[in-house]
Amino acid sequence: MKRKKLILICFIATVIFIGGYLTLFSTSGKYYQTYSPDKQYSVYASKYYYERFMPRMPGQSGDAAGKVYLYDEVENKIINNATIPILWMTESIVWEEDKAYFKGTDYPHAGKPWSLPRPLQTGILSNGRE
């Protein structure tokens, strides 16, 4: 009987630990969303849930860690994601014809960029004509 109780307690503790871990490292919200030049794609940051409990000085909410998502605006789906140490770094994305990456060494970087499913439309002018 004691053995069954011990196994049940270990199982419940494991489920609580895994559930807590998955909850704290899940993300929510969209911060610092930026679009590709042709508006086919966007990149936005989403902070980890545990960051809500971290003490921050006023104006430092952008210093939180989280994930950054590459989103296809045409097909309305997430294409790729990566961790990001500071949310405001999302704005430093570089868009090229068939790839996107961050300046510096954060993933995705120039040596290991995100591939875009469709090339960017580079012939679009600001007035909408090609």
N, C-alpha and C positions, 0 to 999 in steps of 0.2 A: 504494500500500500504506500509506503514511504517513497519507494522508487517511482511509482506512477505520479505521485505528487511532485517529486523533484523534476521529472521529465516534463510535466505540464508547466511548471514554473519556468523552466529553461526555455520551453517553446514560446510561452507568452512574453518573456523578456526579450527573446530574439525578434519576435514579431514587432514589439514596441520599438526596439532599437532600429530595425530596418525601416519601419514606418516613419520614425522621427528623422532619420537620416535623409530619406527620400523627400520628406516634407521640407526640411530646412534647406536642401540644395535644389529645390524646385524654383522656378522663376515666375514672376508676374509683372505685368505692366510693360509699357513701351516708353523708353527714354531715348532721347537724342536720335530720333529717326531721321535718316537722310536718304535721298533718292538718287538714282543714276541719272545722268544727263537727259536721257530719253524717257524717264519715268517708268521704264519696264520693271525695274527692280528697286528694292529699298533695303536698307540695313538699319536695324534698330537694336538697342540694348535692353536687357531685362535683368533687373537685379535679383540676386538670390534672396529667398525669403528670410534667411537668418540675418541679413543685413538690416532688416527693420529693427532688430534688437541691439544693434551696435551703436554706441554713443558717437555722435557726430556734432561738430560745431555748425552753427547756421551757415548755409551756403556750401556745405561740403557733401551734399547728398550724391553728387556726381562722382565722388571718390570711391563709391561702393564697387564691389566686385560683382560679376554676373556672367551672363552669356550674351553673345551677339548673334543675331539671326540674319541670314540672307533670305529675303522674301521676294517671291515672284509676284508682282502686282497684276500681271496679265492672267495668270492661272490661279491666283489667290492661294498660294501654298508656300510653306517654308522649304527652301532648297537645301540649306546647310546651316550649321551653327558651330560656334566655338566659344571657349571661355575667354573672358576679357578681365584684366585686373582692375581697370578703372573705366567706368561707364562713359565718361565724356570723351574717351579716345575713339568712340564710334564715328565721330565726325572726320577723322583722318583717313577715311577710306579712299582708295585710288581705284577709279574705274577705267578699264581698258576695253578694247573691242570684245574680247571673249572671256575676260577674267576680272576679278576684283580682289583686292588685298589691302592690308594696312601698312602704313609707313612704319618702318622700324622692324623690330624682331617679334612682335606679337603675331600669333597665328590668326588668320592666314597672312603670310607675308609674301614678298616678291618671289622668294624661292619656292614657295608652296601655296599658290593662290587658290581661291575658289574659282571653279569653272562655271561659266554662265551657260545655260541651255540654249539660249539664242544670242547672237551677237548684238551689241548695242547699235542703234541706228545713229550713225555719226553724221549723217547729212542733214539732220533737222536743224533749222535756224530758229532763232527766238520768236519769229512771227509765224511759225508753223509751216512754212514752205520748205521744199527740198531743193 
